Amino acid sequence: MRRFPFLALLVGVFALASCHKYTAPSTAITCTTTTATTATNASSSSCTDPTTGISIAISPVTASVTVATPQQFQAGVSGGTNTIITWQVNSVTGGNDTVGRIDASGKYIAPVQVPSPPTVNVSAVSYEDPNLSVTAVTTIVAPPTVTISPTSATLTAGSANTKTFTATVTGAATTNVDWKVNNVLGGNSTLGTISAAGV
């Protein structure tokens, strides 16, 4: 019987290789989010690039901003040699008039009109590691509206003659209003006065 020692050697090597499978270390960027537990404890999100060892974090993670008003975001980079952050809105460095603008300090100014869709992504990107970024989802909301009832009234002069007005506030966290007469808070003796209850 003819022998094939070389073939047997190859089979043995293959069997050895298949028993010791190599698993490469993960190079995926990992992120964690911390949820706010109190009004003063803002939520935050951080991401780490295992290849470079650089981490970046942003706070808050979510925000609701009225049109044309500011929102301050905080971000920081650690683990590298350069802590510079590039701020983006919907992947546009510095943002634009449609989605809002953000400066180098992380101060975001919402656009003057609610965009479509009304949410934008405010991102902090590591200058040293451009593949590393964290994002805050920001919802742009319309300004609150106030309606008054009745819209007109006729009163006879004299402090005994009163009229009660009511105000309805929509789109705001509170329904409190300031009552004015001819733009004077609370009015005066010349224009007439109005109470905090609208009387």
N, CA and C of each residue as an Amber inpcrd file, in Angstrom:
protein
   597
   0.8470000  -1.1860000   0.0000000   0.0000000   0.0000000   0.0000000
   0.8830000   1.2370000   0.0000000   0.5400000   2.2130000  -0.8600000
   1.3530000   3.4180000  -0.9840000   0.9280000   4.4420000   0.0760000
   1.8840000   5.0890000   0.7220000   1.6050000   6.0640000   1.7780000
   1.7710000   7.4970000   1.2550000   1.0260000   8.4040000   1.8440000
   1.1150000   9.8210000   1.4710000   1.3330000  10.6490000   2.7400000
   2.5580000  10.6430000   3.2660000   2.8350000  11.3450000   4.5380000
   2.5990000  12.8480000   4.4340000   2.8710000  13.4440000   3.2720000
   2.6990000  14.8920000   3.1200000   1.2290000  15.2840000   3.2480000
   0.3340000  14.4390000   2.6410000  -1.0990000  14.6900000   2.7280000
  -1.5790000  14.5770000   4.1720000  -1.0870000  13.6330000   4.8900000
  -1.4640000  13.4550000   6.3010000  -1.0240000  14.6560000   7.1240000
   0.1480000  15.1770000   6.7930000   0.6530000  16.3530000   7.5030000
  -0.2540000  17.5600000   7.2750000  -0.7160000  17.7510000   6.0410000
  -1.6140000  18.8620000   5.7190000  -2.9390000  18.7310000   6.4610000
  -3.4740000  17.5340000   6.5140000  -4.7310000  17.3050000   7.2260000
  -4.5720000  17.6360000   8.6990000  -3.4340000  17.2400000   9.2730000
  -3.1790000  17.5210000  10.6840000  -3.0720000  19.0040000  10.9590000
  -2.4210000  19.7370000  10.0620000  -2.2970000  21.1860000  10.2440000
  -3.6440000  21.8620000  10.1530000  -4.4520000  21.4280000   9.2130000
  -5.7920000  22.0070000   9.0520000  -6.6410000  21.7580000  10.3000000
  -6.5750000  20.5700000  10.8500000  -7.3410000  20.2370000  12.0570000
  -6.8950000  21.0960000  13.2250000  -5.5860000  21.3350000  13.3220000
  -5.0610000  22.1530000  14.4040000  -5.5500000  23.5870000  14.2670000
  -5.5350000  24.1140000  13.0440000  -5.9510000  25.4940000  12.8200000
  -7.4250000  25.6780000  13.1200000  -8.2410000  24.7070000  12.7870000
  -9.6740000  24.8540000  12.9910000 -10.0590000  24.7830000  14.4660000
  -9.1980000  24.2400000  15.3050000  -9.5070000  24.1190000  16.7310000
  -9.1790000  25.3900000  17.5040000  -8.3600000  26.2710000  16.9470000
  -7.9250000  27.4930000  17.6420000  -8.3360000  28.7050000  16.8230000
  -9.6170000  29.0620000  16.8950000 -10.1520000  30.1760000  16.1260000
  -9.7290000  31.4950000  16.7530000  -9.2280000  32.4320000  15.9350000
  -8.7830000  33.7410000  16.4080000  -9.9330000  34.7400000  16.3020000
 -10.1680000  35.4890000  17.3770000 -11.1890000  36.5240000  17.3770000
 -10.5210000  37.8820000  17.5650000 -10.6810000  38.7530000  16.5830000
 -10.0590000  40.0800000  16.6460000 -10.7710000  40.9440000  17.6650000
 -10.0510000  41.8450000  18.3240000 -10.7000000  42.7350000  19.2870000
 -11.6720000  43.6840000  18.5840000 -12.7350000  44.0850000  19.2890000
 -13.7280000  44.9790000  18.7060000 -13.1590000  46.3810000  18.5530000
 -13.4020000  46.9760000  17.4000000 -12.9580000  48.3510000  17.1600000
 -14.1480000  49.2840000  17.0060000 -15.3420000  48.7970000  17.3680000
 -16.5500000  49.6150000  17.2360000 -16.5890000  50.6860000  18.3170000
 -17.0350000  51.8700000  17.9370000 -17.2000000  52.9550000  18.9000000
 -18.3880000  52.6280000  19.8020000 -18.1800000  52.7260000  21.1020000
 -19.2390000  52.4160000  22.0680000 -19.7310000  53.6960000  22.7330000
 -21.0400000  53.7570000  22.9750000 -21.6460000  54.9470000  23.5590000
 -22.5280000  54.5700000  24.7380000 -22.6030000  55.4480000  25.7150000
 -23.4850000  55.2630000  26.8620000 -24.2340000  56.5610000  27.1170000
 -25.4600000  56.4300000  27.6270000 -26.2850000  57.5990000  27.9170000
 -26.7380000  57.5480000  29.3660000 -26.6400000  58.6910000  30.0380000
 -27.1000000  58.8260000  31.4160000 -28.3500000  59.6900000  31.4160000
 -29.4270000  59.1780000  31.9860000 -30.6980000  59.8970000  32.0170000
 -30.7570000  60.8010000  33.2380000 -31.3010000  61.9940000  33.0550000
 -31.4350000  62.9310000  34.1670000 -32.4110000  62.3840000  35.1920000
 -32.0600000  62.5130000  36.4620000 -32.9370000  62.0480000  37.5400000
 -33.6320000  63.2020000  38.2390000 -33.0740000  64.4080000  38.1140000
 -33.6910000  65.5950000  38.7030000 -33.6080000  66.7240000  37.6940000
 -34.2850000  67.8150000  38.0100000 -34.2890000  68.9580000  37.0920000
 -32.8970000  69.5740000  36.9500000 -32.0610000  69.4300000  37.9780000
 -30.7320000  70.0310000  37.9310000 -29.6730000  69.0520000  37.4280000
 -30.0450000  67.7850000  37.2610000 -29.1090000  66.7620000  36.8130000
 -29.3790000  66.4620000  35.3370000 -28.6460000  67.1300000  34.4520000
 -28.9000000  67.0060000  33.0180000 -28.4600000  65.6420000  32.5000000
 -29.1720000  65.1560000  31.4880000 -28.7800000  63.9090000  30.8480000
 -27.5030000  64.1360000  30.0490000 -26.7540000  63.0580000  29.8330000
 -25.5080000  63.1760000  29.0760000 -25.2710000  61.9000000  28.2840000
 -24.4500000  62.0150000  27.2600000 -24.0900000  60.8760000  26.4320000
 -22.6080000  60.9530000  26.1330000 -21.9260000  59.8020000  26.1790000
 -20.4970000  59.7680000  25.8770000 -20.1950000  58.6010000  24.9480000
 -19.2010000  58.8050000  24.0900000 -18.7700000  57.7710000  23.1560000
 -17.2540000  57.6490000  23.2120000 -16.7650000  56.4000000  23.0380000
 -15.3320000  56.1220000  23.0970000 -14.9000000  55.3420000  21.8700000
 -13.7780000  55.7530000  21.2910000 -13.1790000  55.0390000  20.1700000
 -12.0780000  54.1480000  20.7390000 -12.2620000  52.8130000  20.7420000
 -11.2590000  51.9320000  21.3510000  -9.9200000  51.9280000  20.6100000
  -9.9310000  52.3230000  19.3530000  -8.6900000  52.3480000  18.5840000
  -7.7840000  53.4790000  19.0420000  -8.3650000  54.6630000  19.2660000
  -7.5600000  55.8220000  19.6710000  -7.5910000  56.0630000  21.1770000
  -8.5920000  55.4940000  21.8680000  -8.7350000  55.7220000  23.3020000
  -9.3410000  57.0740000  23.6350000  -9.8610000  57.7730000  22.6340000
 -10.4360000  59.1020000  22.8390000 -11.9240000  58.9620000  23.1530000
 -12.3860000  59.7780000  24.0970000 -13.8090000  59.8060000  24.4590000
 -14.3410000  61.2220000  24.2960000 -15.6360000  61.3130000  23.9840000
 -16.2960000  62.6160000  23.8720000 -17.6650000  62.5100000  24.5130000
 -18.0950000  63.5810000  25.1670000 -19.3880000  63.5760000  25.8640000
 -20.1380000  64.8590000  25.5670000 -21.4860000  64.7870000  25.6420000
 -22.3410000  65.9520000  25.4100000 -23.4560000  65.9640000  26.4400000
 -23.9090000  67.1580000  26.7890000 -25.0280000  67.3310000  27.7100000
 -25.7370000  68.6430000  27.3570000 -27.0720000  68.6970000  27.3860000
 -27.9960000  67.5830000  27.5700000 -28.1200000  66.7440000  26.3020000
 -28.7420000  65.5690000  26.4370000 -28.9080000  64.6670000  25.3040000
 -30.1350000  65.0420000  24.4810000 -31.1530000  65.5820000  25.1360000
 -32.3510000  66.0480000  24.4440000 -32.6580000  67.4660000  24.9030000
 -33.2720000  68.2390000  24.0090000 -33.6380000  69.6070000  24.3570000
 -34.8420000  70.0240000  23.5330000 -35.6360000  70.9330000  24.0870000
 -36.7530000  71.5390000  23.3810000 -36.5160000  73.0400000  23.3660000
 -36.4150000  73.6110000  22.1720000 -36.0190000  75.0120000  22.0350000
 -37.0710000  75.7670000  21.2210000 -37.5270000  76.8950000  21.7540000
 -38.4600000  77.7470000  21.0190000 -37.7140000  78.4530000  19.8920000
 -38.3910000  78.6800000  18.7820000 -37.7630000  79.3250000  17.6340000
 -37.0520000  80.6130000  18.0500000 -35.8820000  80.8240000  17.4320000
 -35.0860000  82.0400000  17.6130000 -34.5770000  82.2480000  19.0410000
 -34.5420000  81.1940000  19.8370000 -34.0230000  81.3020000  21.2020000
 -32.8020000  80.3910000  21.3650000 -31.9470000  80.6830000  22.3610000
 -30.7140000  79.9110000  22.5260000 -30.8710000  78.6920000  23.4180000
 -29.9550000  77.7530000  23.2430000 -29.8170000  76.5750000  24.1020000
 -28.3270000  76.2770000  24.2110000 -27.8300000  76.2220000  25.4380000
 -26.4100000  75.9540000  25.6380000 -26.1600000  74.4630000  25.7820000
 -25.2560000  73.9310000  24.9570000 -24.8110000  72.5500000  25.0730000
 -23.3890000  72.5370000  25.6040000 -23.0740000  71.5060000  26.3890000
 -21.7370000  71.3250000  26.9400000 -21.1350000  70.0530000  26.3620000
 -19.8610000  70.0870000  26.0240000 -19.1850000  68.8960000  25.5070000
 -17.7310000  68.9240000  25.9360000 -17.1330000  67.7340000  26.0100000
 -15.7310000  67.6330000  26.3900000 -15.0910000  66.4120000  25.7650000
 -13.7860000  66.5180000  25.5070000 -13.0070000  65.4290000  24.9200000
 -11.9090000  65.0320000  25.8960000 -11.6860000  63.7210000  26.0440000
 -10.6160000  63.2290000  26.9110000  -9.9110000  62.0540000  26.2300000
  -8.7020000  61.7650000  26.7020000  -7.9600000  60.6100000  26.2000000
  -7.0670000  60.8920000  25.0140000  -7.1130000  62.1060000  24.4870000
  -6.2730000  62.4430000  23.3410000  -5.3340000  63.5890000  23.6760000
  -4.7650000  64.1840000  22.6410000  -3.8600000  65.3190000  22.8310000
  -4.4990000  66.6320000  22.3980000  -5.6870000  66.5700000  21.8080000
  -6.3580000  67.7580000  21.2970000  -7.8110000  67.7450000  21.7740000
  -8.2190000  68.7830000  22.4930000  -9.5720000  68.8240000  23.0530000
 -10.5230000  69.6980000  22.2250000 -10.0920000  70.1010000  21.0410000
 -10.9490000  70.9450000  20.1980000 -12.1650000  70.1540000  19.7310000
 -13.3160000  70.8250000  19.7460000 -14.5890000  70.2230000  19.3200000
 -15.1290000  70.9930000  18.1300000 -15.6060000  70.2690000  17.1410000
 -16.3130000  70.8640000  16.0130000 -17.8050000  70.6510000  16.2250000
 -18.5630000  71.7430000  16.2200000 -20.0070000  71.6470000  16.4440000
 -20.7380000  71.6090000  15.1090000 -21.7250000  70.7150000  15.0140000
 -22.5100000  70.5630000  13.7920000 -24.0010000  70.5150000  14.1250000
 -24.8070000  70.9430000  13.1600000 -26.2580000  70.7810000  13.2370000
 -26.6930000  70.0660000  11.9630000 -27.2700000  68.8910000  12.1220000
 -27.6360000  68.0440000  10.9720000 -26.4600000  67.8630000  10.0140000
 -25.2890000  67.5880000  10.5990000 -24.0400000  67.3100000   9.8680000
 -23.4620000  68.5220000   9.1600000 -23.9960000  69.7120000   9.3990000
 -23.4600000  70.9400000   8.8190000 -22.6520000  71.6660000   9.8970000
 -21.3620000  71.8590000   9.6640000 -20.5100000  72.5320000  10.6460000
 -21.0170000  73.9540000  10.8810000 -21.3160000  74.2670000  12.1340000
 -21.8360000  75.5880000  12.4790000 -23.3160000  75.7680000  12.2190000
 -23.9500000  74.8010000  11.5180000 -25.3720000  74.8880000  11.2050000
 -25.6710000  75.8990000  10.1060000 -26.9540000  76.2400000   9.9500000
 -27.3720000  77.2440000   8.9710000 -28.7110000  77.8360000   9.4050000
 -29.2660000  78.7410000   8.5810000 -30.4980000  79.4230000   8.9630000
 -31.7010000  78.4910000   9.0190000 -31.6660000  77.3780000   8.2970000
 -32.8080000  76.4630000   8.2540000 -32.8990000  75.5970000   9.4970000
 -31.7660000  75.0640000   9.9650000 -31.7560000  74.1330000  11.1040000
 -31.2740000  74.7890000  12.3890000 -30.8140000  76.0250000  12.3030000
 -30.2670000  76.7010000  13.4660000 -28.7510000  76.7430000  13.4040000
 -28.1740000  77.6570000  14.1510000 -26.7130000  77.8270000  14.1430000
 -26.1280000  77.5600000  15.5270000 -24.8590000  77.1430000  15.5400000
 -24.1750000  76.8520000  16.7980000 -22.7580000  77.3960000  16.7220000
 -22.2960000  78.0240000  17.8060000 -20.9460000  78.5970000  17.7960000
 -19.9470000  77.6530000  18.4490000 -18.7070000  78.0990000  18.5410000
 -17.6210000  77.2490000  19.0400000 -17.7810000  76.8970000  20.5130000
 -18.5980000  77.6540000  21.2490000 -18.7990000  77.3730000  22.6780000
 -19.9470000  76.3920000  22.9150000 -20.6740000  75.9800000  21.8380000
 -21.8090000  75.0830000  21.9910000 -23.1240000  75.7920000  22.1950000
 -23.1350000  77.1250000  21.9830000 -24.3860000  77.8770000  22.1160000
 -25.1670000  77.7630000  20.8140000 -26.3270000  77.1190000  20.9070000
 -27.1810000  76.8800000  19.7450000 -28.2940000  77.9110000  19.7140000
 -28.5410000  78.4940000  18.5230000 -29.6610000  79.4100000  18.3310000
 -30.6280000  78.7500000  17.3610000 -31.8570000  78.5150000  17.8110000
 -32.8600000  77.8600000  16.9670000 -33.2200000  78.7520000  15.7870000
 -33.6400000  78.1510000  14.6700000 -34.0460000  78.9600000  13.5170000
 -35.2970000  79.7630000  13.8270000 -35.6050000  80.7670000  12.9890000
 -36.7630000  81.6320000  13.2390000 -38.0770000  80.9460000  12.8750000
 -37.9910000  79.8520000  12.1300000 -39.1830000  79.0680000  11.8050000
 -38.9450000  77.6090000  12.1730000 -40.0070000  76.9090000  12.5420000
 -39.8960000  75.4890000  12.8670000 -39.5540000  74.7270000  11.5840000
 -38.4350000  73.9830000  11.5640000 -38.0710000  73.2330000  10.3530000
 -38.9570000  72.0050000  10.1750000 -38.8530000  71.3780000   9.0310000
 -39.5840000  70.1330000   8.7630000 -38.5790000  69.0480000   8.3770000
 -38.4220000  67.9980000   9.2040000 -39.1110000  67.7450000  10.4750000
 -38.6480000  68.7170000  11.5660000 -39.4050000  68.8040000  12.6670000
 -39.0910000  69.7970000  13.6950000 -37.9310000  69.4170000  14.6190000
 -37.3030000  68.2680000  14.3960000 -36.1590000  67.8630000  15.2170000
 -34.8710000  67.9830000  14.4170000 -33.7990000  68.4210000  15.0980000
 -32.4810000  68.5040000  14.4790000 -31.4750000  67.8060000  15.3840000
 -30.3570000  67.4000000  14.7990000 -29.2930000  66.7470000  15.5580000
 -28.1500000  67.7190000  15.7810000 -27.9260000  68.0610000  17.0360000
 -26.7810000  68.8960000  17.4040000 -25.6630000  67.9560000  17.8180000
 -24.5240000  68.0120000  17.1140000 -23.4450000  67.0530000  17.3460000
 -22.1370000  67.7530000  17.6990000 -21.4200000  67.1270000  18.6280000
 -20.0610000  67.5400000  18.9620000 -19.1180000  66.4960000  18.3850000
 -18.1650000  66.9340000  17.5700000 -17.2510000  66.0270000  16.8760000
 -15.8280000  66.2950000  17.3530000 -15.0930000  65.2290000  17.6450000
 -13.6960000  65.3650000  18.0480000 -12.8630000  65.8120000  16.8500000
 -12.1180000  66.9060000  17.0110000 -11.2580000  67.3910000  15.9340000
 -10.1180000  66.4080000  15.6770000  -9.6110000  65.8040000  16.7470000
  -8.4990000  64.8550000  16.6170000  -8.9520000  63.5290000  16.0170000
 -10.1670000  63.1060000  16.3500000 -10.7120000  61.8380000  15.8660000
 -12.0730000  62.1190000  15.2230000 -12.1000000  62.5580000  13.9470000
 -13.3570000  62.9730000  13.2960000 -14.4180000  61.8800000  13.2210000
 -14.0220000  60.6080000  13.4090000 -15.0040000  59.5200000  13.4130000
 -15.7920000  59.4600000  14.7120000 -15.3650000  60.2350000  15.7060000
 -15.9510000  60.1770000  17.0420000 -16.8420000  61.3950000  17.2750000
 -18.1220000  61.1460000  17.5410000 -19.0510000  62.2470000  17.7840000
 -20.1600000  61.8040000  18.7260000 -20.8180000  62.7790000  19.3310000
 -21.9950000  62.5410000  20.1680000 -23.0810000  63.5160000  19.7260000
 -24.3270000  63.0920000  19.8850000 -25.4340000  63.8740000  19.3260000
 -26.5230000  64.1140000  20.3550000 -27.0740000  65.3200000  20.3160000
 -28.2410000  65.6750000  21.1250000 -29.4140000  65.9290000  20.1880000
 -30.5210000  65.2560000  20.4280000 -31.7220000  65.4390000  19.6060000
 -32.4700000  66.6630000  20.1320000 -32.6520000  67.6430000  19.2510000
 -33.2310000  68.9240000  19.6520000 -34.5210000  69.1810000  18.8900000
 -35.5820000  69.4340000  19.6270000 -36.8870000  69.7040000  19.0230000
 -37.1400000  71.2050000  19.0110000 -37.4680000  71.7250000  17.8310000
 -37.7590000  73.1480000  17.6870000 -39.2730000  73.3310000  17.7880000
 -39.7060000  74.2150000  18.6790000 -41.1350000  74.4260000  18.8930000
 -41.5050000  75.8700000  18.5780000 -42.7640000  76.0570000  18.1780000
 -43.2810000  77.3900000  17.8800000 -43.4190000  78.1850000  19.1750000
 -43.3840000  79.5080000  19.0780000 -43.5430000  80.3170000  20.2960000
 -44.9530000  80.1620000  20.8480000 -45.1280000  80.3510000  22.1420000
 -46.4690000  80.2430000  22.7180000 -47.3690000  81.3640000  22.1980000
 -48.6640000  81.1010000  22.2160000 -49.6390000  82.1130000  21.7970000
 -50.5650000  82.4430000  22.9600000 -51.0300000  83.6960000  22.9710000
 -51.9400000  84.1580000  24.0180000 -53.1710000  84.7700000  23.3500000
 -54.3440000  84.3480000  23.7860000 -55.5870000  84.9660000  23.3240000
 -56.3150000  85.5510000  24.5190000 -57.0600000  86.6340000  24.2650000
 -57.7680000  87.3290000  25.3440000 -59.2620000  87.3630000  25.0370000
 -60.0640000  87.2920000  26.0870000 -61.5170000  87.3440000  25.9140000
 -62.1150000  88.1860000  27.0380000 -63.0210000  89.1240000  26.7240000
 -63.4150000  89.5320000  25.3690000 -62.3170000  90.3700000  24.7220000
 -62.4480000  90.5880000  23.4230000 -61.4340000  91.3660000  22.7080000
 -61.7270000  92.8590000  22.7550000 -62.9210000  93.2410000  23.2130000
 -63.2420000  94.6600000  23.3930000 -64.3120000  94.7830000  24.4710000
 -64.3620000  95.9700000  25.1110000 -65.3680000  96.2170000  26.1560000
 -65.5380000  97.7180000  26.3250000 -66.7160000  98.1260000  26.7810000
 -67.0050000  99.5370000  27.0590000 -67.3580000  99.6580000  28.5390000
 -66.6600000 100.5610000  29.2260000 -66.8760000 100.7410000  30.6560000
 -67.1230000 102.2180000  30.9550000 -67.9950000 102.4680000  31.9200000
 -68.2020000 103.8240000  32.4270000 -67.0820000 104.1460000  33.4010000
 -66.5950000 105.3930000  33.3670000 -65.5010000 105.7880000  34.2570000
 -65.8880000 105.5790000  35.7100000 -64.8910000 105.2570000  36.5130000
 -65.1400000 105.0750000  37.9360000 -64.6310000 103.7250000  38.4080000
 -64.0470000 103.7170000  39.5880000 -63.4310000 102.5000000  40.1090000
 -64.4470000 101.4070000  40.4060000 -65.7350000 101.7730000  40.5050000
 -66.7570000 100.7670000  40.8000000 -67.1100000  99.9420000  39.5750000
 -66.7420000 100.4270000  38.4000000 -67.0730000  99.7360000  37.1550000
 -65.8990000  98.8540000  36.7360000 -66.1360000  97.5860000  36.7050000
 -65.0550000  96.6430000  36.3990000 -65.4610000  95.6970000  35.2800000
 -64.4690000  95.1020000  34.7040000 -64.6650000  94.0830000  33.6760000
 -63.5780000  93.0340000  33.8610000 -63.9580000  91.7810000  33.8150000
 -62.9890000  90.7000000  33.9750000 -62.6000000  90.1460000  32.6050000
 -61.3120000  90.1390000  32.3370000 -60.7750000  89.5660000  31.1020000
 -60.1020000  88.2310000  31.4270000 -60.1600000  87.3200000  30.4890000
 -59.4880000  86.0320000  30.6620000 -58.4730000  85.8350000  29.5380000
 -57.3970000  85.1450000  29.8530000 -56.3460000  84.8770000  28.8720000
 -56.1400000  83.3700000  28.7570000 -55.9040000  82.9180000  27.5250000
 -55.6220000  81.5100000  27.2670000 -54.2410000  81.4080000  26.6310000
 -53.3810000  80.6130000  27.2500000 -52.0130000  80.4410000  26.7630000
 -51.8740000  79.0240000  26.2110000 -51.3390000  78.9070000  24.9980000
 -51.0760000  77.5910000  24.4030000 -49.6170000  77.5250000  23.9690000
 -49.0660000  76.3200000  24.0460000 -47.6890000  76.1130000  23.6020000
 -46.6400000  76.5220000  24.5950000 -47.0010000  76.6300000  25.8740000
 -46.0350000  77.0110000  26.9120000 -46.2160000  76.1090000  28.1190000
 -45.1520000  76.0200000  28.9060000 -45.1930000  75.1600000  30.0920000
 -46.0740000  75.7390000  31.1940000 -46.2880000  77.0540000  31.1720000
 -47.1020000  77.6990000  32.1930000 -48.1690000  78.5550000  31.5310000
 -49.2850000  78.7700000  32.2230000 -50.3610000  79.6040000  31.6870000
 -50.3730000  80.9830000  32.3280000 -49.3540000  81.3280000  33.0840000
 -49.2840000  82.6350000  33.7360000 -49.1020000  83.7390000  32.6990000
 -49.7600000  84.8800000  32.9360000 -49.6110000  86.0390000  32.0560000
 -49.4100000  87.2910000  32.9020000 -48.8500000  88.3200000  32.2870000
 -48.7670000  89.6520000  32.8870000 -49.8280000  90.5210000  32.2290000
 -50.6300000  91.1920000  33.0330000 -51.6900000  92.0510000  32.5060000
 -51.1890000  93.4910000  32.4160000 -51.4260000  94.1190000  31.2430000
 -50.9870000  95.4920000  31.0060000 -52.1410000  96.3240000  30.4510000
 -52.0880000  97.6280000  30.7180000 -53.0150000  98.5880000  30.1220000
 -52.1640000  99.5950000  29.3570000 -52.3710000  99.6730000  28.0360000
 -51.5200000 100.5210000  27.1820000 -50.0380000 100.2600000  27.4440000
 -49.7110000  98.9880000  27.5790000 -48.3330000  98.5070000  27.7810000
 -47.7500000  98.8830000  29.1490000 -48.5840000  99.3090000  30.0670000
 -48.1400000  99.6010000  31.4310000 -48.5650000  98.4220000  32.3070000
 -47.5990000  97.7640000  32.9270000 -47.8910000  96.5970000  33.7550000
 -48.8160000  96.9880000  34.9030000 -49.9920000  96.3600000  34.9460000
 -50.9700000  96.6440000  35.9970000 -51.7610000  97.9190000  35.7790000
 -51.4150000  98.7040000  34.7430000 -52.0970000  99.9670000  34.4690000
 -51.7290000 101.0360000  35.4860000 -52.5080000 102.1260000  35.5030000
 -52.3050000 103.1980000  36.4820000 -53.6080000 103.9760000  36.6490000
 -53.5840000 105.0200000  37.4710000 -54.8140000 105.7650000  37.7620000
 -55.3270000 106.5250000  36.5590000 -54.4700000 106.8530000  35.6200000
 -54.8920000 107.5870000  34.4230000 -55.5340000 106.6610000  33.3960000
 -54.9460000 105.4980000  33.2000000 -55.4120000 104.5560000  32.1810000
 -56.4460000 103.5680000  32.7070000 -56.4640000 103.4110000  34.0090000
 -57.2440000 102.3440000  34.6150000 -56.2970000 101.2420000  35.0450000
 -56.6810000 100.4950000  36.0420000 -55.8090000  99.4600000  36.5640000
 -56.3850000  98.0740000  36.2360000 -55.4950000  97.0850000  36.2450000
 -55.9230000  95.7110000  36.0520000 -55.1600000  94.8120000  37.0180000
 -55.8770000  93.8690000  37.6190000 -55.2650000  93.0090000  38.6250000
 -54.6010000  91.8080000  37.9720000 -53.8980000  91.0100000  38.7650000
 -53.2560000  89.7900000  38.2680000 -54.2850000  88.7640000  37.8090000
 -55.5390000  88.9370000  38.2550000 -56.6200000  88.0380000  37.8390000
 -57.3350000  88.5230000  36.5940000 -56.9080000  89.6600000  36.0340000
 -57.5210000  90.1840000  34.8120000 -58.7200000  91.0770000  35.0520000
 -58.9230000  91.5840000  36.2830000 -60.0820000  92.4480000  36.6040000
 -59.6480000  93.9060000  36.4560000
